Amino acid sequence: MERIKQPDHIKIRISGLSSGLHEYHFSPSAAELGLGSNFGKLVEVDVAIDKTPRQVLLKSNIRTSGIFNCDRCIENFERPISTAFTMLYIFDEKERSGAPDEEVQVIAPDTVYIDISEDVRQMITLSVPLKLLCREDCRGLCPRCGKNRNIEQCDCRDDQIDPRWQGLEGLITN
């Protein structure tokens, strides 16, 4: 089993590659992958390829981080991103063997390179959560005065009821 340091693009030459397990490491910049400017660090991609005469099984692990705005307190924070994907490249449609369509690609037997740059970009993008929190117990901003409750206390009272909801107060039974 060999481990090869590749240049900073994510193309893997499979033409002439011997059967067996091959490992690669890539470190492209976020900009090279078309990621936003909030991904400032390098993207680390480890790839293991298991090649047979009829197929190529690719497994990858991806690590990076990004700077995001917290959805509760609107402060910037750094969040690590870690994801993985598996892809089976087959040379003949008949070899599909029931694997999910999104994990199988049919390629020509004379294919020289497999370029996984777009797959890596998509996996990173999909790994960013919809709700971004600087920490799980983020207290957010005070809805009245706007102070960040993680940093300072405010003098606003939490027991005040919005006048629009005042009519519903009688429905609560203790």
NUDO-155440 format. One record per residue (C-alpha): x, z, y; residue in three letters. Coordinates in steps of 0.25 Angstrom, whole numbers. Example, Ala and Ser with C-alpha at 12.3 -4.5 7.8 and 13.67 -1.06 7.14 Angstrom:
<sites>
[site [49; 31; -18]; 'Ala']
[site [55; 29; -4]; 'Ser']
</sites>
This chain:
<sites>
[site [0; 0; 0]; 'Met']
[site [6; -4; 13]; 'Glu']
[site [3; 0; 27]; 'Arg']
[site [5; -10; 38]; 'Ile']
[site [5; -8; 53]; 'Lys']
[site [-2; -20; 59]; 'Gln']
[site [-1; -25; 74]; 'Pro']
[site [-12; -20; 83]; 'Asp']
[site [-23; -30; 79]; 'His']
[site [-32; -28; 67]; 'Ile']
[site [-30; -41; 58]; 'Lys']
[site [-26; -39; 44]; 'Ile']
[site [-19; -50; 37]; 'Arg']
[site [-25; -52; 23]; 'Ile']
[site [-19; -65; 20]; 'Ser']
[site [-8; -63; 10]; 'Gly']
[site [-11; -48; 9]; 'Leu']
[site [-9; -43; -5]; 'Ser']
[site [-20; -37; -13]; 'Ser']
[site [-20; -22; -12]; 'Gly']
[site [-21; -11; -1]; 'Leu']
[site [-15; -14; 13]; 'His']
[site [-15; -4; 25]; 'Glu']
[site [-14; -7; 39]; 'Tyr']
[site [-14; 0; 52]; 'His']
[site [-18; -6; 66]; 'Phe']
[site [-18; 1; 80]; 'Ser']
[site [-25; -9; 89]; 'Pro']
[site [-29; -4; 103]; 'Ser']
[site [-44; -2; 106]; 'Ala']
[site [-43; -14; 116]; 'Ala']
[site [-37; -23; 105]; 'Glu']
[site [-50; -20; 97]; 'Leu']
[site [-59; -22; 109]; 'Gly']
[site [-63; -8; 110]; 'Leu']
[site [-67; -2; 124]; 'Gly']
[site [-57; 5; 133]; 'Ser']
[site [-62; 19; 129]; 'Asn']
[site [-54; 16; 116]; 'Phe']
[site [-40; 18; 122]; 'Gly']
[site [-32; 21; 110]; 'Lys']
[site [-27; 13; 98]; 'Leu']
[site [-36; 10; 86]; 'Val']
[site [-30; 14; 73]; 'Glu']
[site [-35; 6; 61]; 'Val']
[site [-30; 8; 47]; 'Asp']
[site [-34; -3; 37]; 'Val']
[site [-33; -3; 22]; 'Ala']
[site [-35; -17; 15]; 'Ile']
[site [-37; -18; 0]; 'Asp']
[site [-35; -33; -3]; 'Lys']
[site [-39; -39; -16]; 'Thr']
[site [-40; -54; -19]; 'Pro']
[site [-55; -55; -16]; 'Arg']
[site [-57; -45; -5]; 'Gln']
[site [-50; -36; 6]; 'Val']
[site [-55; -22; 8]; 'Leu']
[site [-52; -16; 22]; 'Leu']
[site [-53; -2; 26]; 'Lys']
[site [-50; 3; 40]; 'Ser']
[site [-49; 16; 47]; 'Asn']
[site [-50; 16; 62]; 'Ile']
[site [-46; 27; 72]; 'Arg']
[site [-47; 27; 88]; 'Thr']
[site [-52; 35; 99]; 'Ser']
[site [-60; 32; 112]; 'Gly']
[site [-63; 39; 125]; 'Ile']
[site [-79; 40; 126]; 'Phe']
[site [-88; 47; 136]; 'Asn']
[site [-96; 59; 130]; 'Cys']
[site [-111; 56; 130]; 'Asp']
[site [-114; 71; 134]; 'Arg']
[site [-104; 75; 145]; 'Cys']
[site [-98; 61; 148]; 'Ile']
[site [-84; 65; 147]; 'Glu']
[site [-73; 56; 141]; 'Asn']
[site [-68; 60; 127]; 'Phe']
[site [-59; 54; 116]; 'Glu']
[site [-66; 51; 103]; 'Arg']
[site [-58; 47; 90]; 'Pro']
[site [-65; 35; 83]; 'Ile']
[site [-62; 34; 68]; 'Ser']
[site [-69; 24; 59]; 'Thr']
[site [-67; 15; 47]; 'Ala']
[site [-72; 3; 40]; 'Phe']
[site [-71; -5; 27]; 'Thr']
[site [-72; -20; 26]; 'Met']
[site [-72; -29; 13]; 'Leu']
[site [-67; -43; 15]; 'Tyr']
[site [-70; -52; 4]; 'Ile']
[site [-66; -66; 1]; 'Phe']
[site [-79; -70; -6]; 'Asp']
[site [-93; -67; -2]; 'Glu']
[site [-96; -64; -17]; 'Lys']
[site [-87; -52; -16]; 'Glu']
[site [-96; -45; -7]; 'Arg']
[site [-100; -35; -18]; 'Ser']
[site [-111; -28; -11]; 'Gly']
[site [-103; -22; 1]; 'Ala']
[site [-110; -20; 14]; 'Pro']
[site [-109; -33; 23]; 'Asp']
[site [-103; -26; 35]; 'Glu']
[site [-91; -22; 26]; 'Glu']
[site [-88; -35; 19]; 'Val']
[site [-83; -48; 26]; 'Gln']
[site [-80; -61; 18]; 'Val']
[site [-67; -68; 22]; 'Ile']
[site [-61; -81; 18]; 'Ala']
[site [-50; -79; 7]; 'Pro']
[site [-40; -85; 17]; 'Asp']
[site [-42; -75; 28]; 'Thr']
[site [-29; -71; 34]; 'Val']
[site [-33; -59; 43]; 'Tyr']
[site [-44; -48; 43]; 'Ile']
[site [-46; -44; 58]; 'Asp']
[site [-53; -31; 58]; 'Ile']
[site [-52; -28; 73]; 'Ser']
[site [-67; -31; 76]; 'Glu']
[site [-71; -22; 64]; 'Asp']
[site [-62; -10; 70]; 'Val']
[site [-68; -12; 84]; 'Arg']
[site [-82; -11; 79]; 'Gln']
[site [-79; 1; 70]; 'Met']
[site [-73; 8; 82]; 'Ile']
[site [-85; 5; 91]; 'Thr']
[site [-95; 9; 80]; 'Leu']
[site [-88; 22; 78]; 'Ser']
[site [-90; 27; 92]; 'Val']
[site [-102; 36; 92]; 'Pro']
[site [-115; 33; 100]; 'Leu']
[site [-115; 47; 105]; 'Lys']
[site [-101; 51; 111]; 'Leu']
[site [-98; 66; 113]; 'Leu']
[site [-85; 72; 118]; 'Cys']
[site [-88; 83; 108]; 'Arg']
[site [-99; 87; 99]; 'Glu']
[site [-103; 99; 108]; 'Asp']
[site [-102; 92; 121]; 'Cys']
[site [-112; 99; 131]; 'Arg']
[site [-114; 87; 140]; 'Gly']
[site [-117; 87; 155]; 'Leu']
[site [-127; 96; 161]; 'Cys']
[site [-140; 87; 164]; 'Pro']
[site [-142; 94; 177]; 'Arg']
[site [-129; 95; 184]; 'Cys']
[site [-120; 86; 176]; 'Gly']
[site [-109; 95; 173]; 'Lys']
[site [-101; 93; 160]; 'Asn']
[site [-106; 105; 151]; 'Arg']
[site [-93; 105; 143]; 'Asn']
[site [-85; 108; 155]; 'Ile']
[site [-93; 117; 164]; 'Glu']
[site [-106; 125; 164]; 'Gln']
[site [-117; 121; 174]; 'Cys']
[site [-127; 130; 181]; 'Asp']
[site [-139; 121; 176]; 'Cys']
[site [-150; 128; 168]; 'Arg']
[site [-153; 122; 155]; 'Asp']
[site [-167; 128; 155]; 'Asp']
[site [-173; 119; 166]; 'Gln']
[site [-183; 110; 161]; 'Ile']
[site [-185; 96; 166]; 'Asp']
[site [-198; 96; 174]; 'Pro']
[site [-202; 83; 166]; 'Arg']
[site [-202; 91; 153]; 'Trp']
[site [-209; 104; 159]; 'Gln']
[site [-223; 100; 153]; 'Gly']
[site [-217; 100; 139]; 'Leu']
[site [-213; 115; 141]; 'Glu']
[site [-226; 120; 137]; 'Gly']
[site [-225; 113; 123]; 'Leu']
[site [-214; 121; 118]; 'Ile']
[site [-218; 133; 110]; 'Thr']
[site [-209; 144; 107]; 'Asn']
</sites>
